Amino acid sequence: MTFIQLIEFKTSRIDELNELLDGWLRETEGKRTATSVVLTSDRDSSGTYIDIVEFPSYEEAMRNSKLPETNRIAEQLTALCDGPPIYRNLDVMRQERT
């Protein structure tokens, strides 16, 4: 079953955060289990972002979270945020591609 993690955070340092994400993508090439990463900006709340990360399963997400590069980016992300990020762990119950 597909698994999605939402990471909601506030930051005024989005350019630095994007650099972190670029580095993580390079460092985890061939190792990461995330199949899709989408960074979104909340139109109604300036400085609020949601990262949408998709995995083939919860188990693959947990394997990805154990990568040293993932632990490092999580710590660095927190340092760039204006408060602690909020994580939501979601099992996909139904998905329609239209």
Backbone torsions as a table, in degrees:
resi	resn	phi	psi	omega
1	MET	NA	132.1	178.4
2	THR	-61.4	144.1	-179.0
3	PHE	-126.7	137.2	179.0
4	ILE	-125.8	136.3	173.8
5	GLN	-114.0	128.1	173.7
6	LEU	-103.4	133.0	177.1
7	ILE	-123.0	108.9	-179.9
8	GLU	-99.4	133.4	-179.0
9	PHE	-153.1	160.1	175.7
10	LYS	-116.2	135.4	177.4
11	THR	-158.0	150.4	171.5
12	SER	-104.8	8.0	-175.3
13	ARG	-120.4	48.1	-174.1
14	ILE	-64.6	-33.2	179.2
15	ASP	-63.8	-40.7	177.3
16	GLU	-66.1	-37.9	178.9
17	LEU	-64.9	-41.1	177.4
18	ASN	-62.3	-36.9	175.9
19	GLU	-63.0	-40.8	176.5
20	LEU	-60.4	-45.8	-179.0
21	LEU	-62.8	-42.3	177.6
22	ASP	-59.6	-42.7	178.2
23	GLY	-63.8	-42.5	179.1
24	TRP	-62.5	-41.6	179.0
25	LEU	-61.8	-41.4	177.8
26	ARG	-66.2	-47.6	-175.1
27	GLU	-67.5	-27.2	-176.0
28	THR	-104.0	8.2	178.6
29	GLU	-53.4	125.8	179.9
30	GLY	82.2	-7.6	-179.8
31	LYS	-113.9	-35.2	-173.2
32	ARG	-70.1	153.6	178.9
33	THR	-106.9	-4.8	176.2
34	ALA	-64.7	132.7	179.9
35	THR	-98.5	-16.4	-179.5
36	SER	-157.4	138.8	174.9
37	VAL	-132.9	123.1	-179.9
38	VAL	-126.2	123.1	175.6
39	LEU	-100.1	126.2	-179.0
40	THR	-121.2	156.1	178.0
41	SER	-116.3	132.9	-179.7
42	ASP	-78.6	114.1	-179.3
43	ARG	-63.8	-26.0	-175.0
44	ASP	-95.9	-4.1	-177.2
45	SER	-143.8	93.7	-176.6
46	SER	-55.3	134.0	178.9
47	GLY	83.1	5.0	178.6
48	THR	-106.2	133.5	-176.2
49	TYR	-133.4	153.9	173.6
50	ILE	-131.7	124.9	175.4
51	ASP	-95.9	127.0	-179.4
52	ILE	-111.4	114.1	-176.1
53	VAL	-117.9	124.4	-177.3
54	GLU	-108.1	140.8	179.5
55	PHE	-131.8	157.9	176.9
56	PRO	-64.9	-27.9	-178.3
57	SER	-162.8	167.9	175.2
58	TYR	-60.9	-42.2	-178.5
59	GLU	-60.9	-40.4	178.0
60	GLU	-67.9	-34.6	176.9
61	ALA	-64.4	-41.6	179.4
62	MET	-67.5	-35.7	175.8
63	ARG	-63.7	-41.8	178.2
64	ASN	-63.8	-39.4	-177.6
65	SER	-67.8	-19.4	179.4
66	LYS	-84.5	-6.6	177.2
67	LEU	-66.5	136.2	178.5
68	PRO	-57.5	-34.8	179.9
69	GLU	-66.0	-34.0	178.8
70	THR	-71.2	-42.1	176.7
71	ASN	-60.8	-41.8	-178.7
72	ARG	-65.0	-45.3	-178.3
73	ILE	-67.8	-32.8	178.3
74	ALA	-63.6	-41.7	177.9
75	GLU	-66.5	-42.5	-179.2
76	GLN	-68.5	-37.7	176.7
77	LEU	-59.7	-46.9	-179.4
78	THR	-59.7	-38.2	-179.8
79	ALA	-66.9	-27.2	-179.6
80	LEU	-88.6	-8.4	-175.7
81	CYS	-89.3	156.5	178.1
82	ASP	-86.7	11.9	179.8
83	GLY	173.3	174.1	-178.1
84	PRO	-68.3	138.4	175.8
85	PRO	-65.7	153.6	176.4
86	ILE	-108.3	123.7	-179.3
87	TYR	-103.8	135.9	173.7
88	ARG	-125.3	128.1	-178.2
89	ASN	-108.9	115.9	-169.1
90	LEU	-123.5	124.7	169.5
91	ASP	-84.8	128.8	179.0
92	VAL	-75.8	120.2	-179.3
93	MET	-90.2	-33.1	-179.8
94	ARG	-158.1	142.0	179.0
95	GLN	-143.5	128.1	177.3
96	GLU	-118.6	127.7	174.2
97	ARG	-100.6	115.2	-176.6
98	THR	-112.1	NA	NA
